[in-house]
C-alpha cells in the first residue's frame, strides 16, 4: 500500500486582491512542492478548497499508480 501525505495552504491579501496557494506532497518516491497565484482573487474559504484541488490534481499527475 502506498502512503501519500498532502498539506495545502493559502494566503489572501484583501487589500491588493491577491490569493496564493502552496502544497507539499510526500509519497514513497519523494516529495513534491508547488506554489502558485490564483489568476482571480479568491476569498479564503474558496481558496482553501481550490488549493486542495490543485494538490490532488498534482498528486494524480505526478505519482505513478
N, C-alpha and C positions, 0 to 999 in steps of 0.2 A: 504494500500500500504506500502510495506517495503522500507526503505531507507538504502542504503549502500554507504559508503564513502571509497574510496580506494586511498591511497597515496603510491607511489613506488619510489625508487631512487637507483642509483648505484654509485659505486666508482671504478675508474680504476687506477691501478698503472702500468704505462707504463714501468718503469724500471724493476720491478720484475715480470711483466706479470701476475698480479693478478686482477681479477674483482670480486667485491662483490655486493650483492643486498640486499635490505630490503623493507618490505612493512608493512603498518599499515592499517587495515581494521576495520572500525567502522560500527556496524549494531545494529538493535533493541535489539539483545540479548547480546551485549557487544562489545568487541574489540579483534582483533587478531593481534599479532605482530610476524613477521617472518624475519629471516635474513639467508643469505647463501653465499657461494662462488661458482662461476661457475667452473665446472671441467676444462674447457678450457678457456683461456684468450679470452675475447670479447672486441672489440672496443666499445666506448661509445654509439654510435647510436644503434648498435645491442643489446647491453646490456640493454639499456632502454626498448626496445621492449620486450626482454626476461623477464625482471623484472616485467613488466606489465602482461605478460602471466602467470608468476608464481603466481602473486597476484590474478588474475582472477580464476586460477585453484584452489587455496587455498580457495577462497570465495565460489566457486561452491561446493567443497567437504565439507566445514565446516559449511555453513549456510543453515539450512533447508528451504525448499520452502516457 
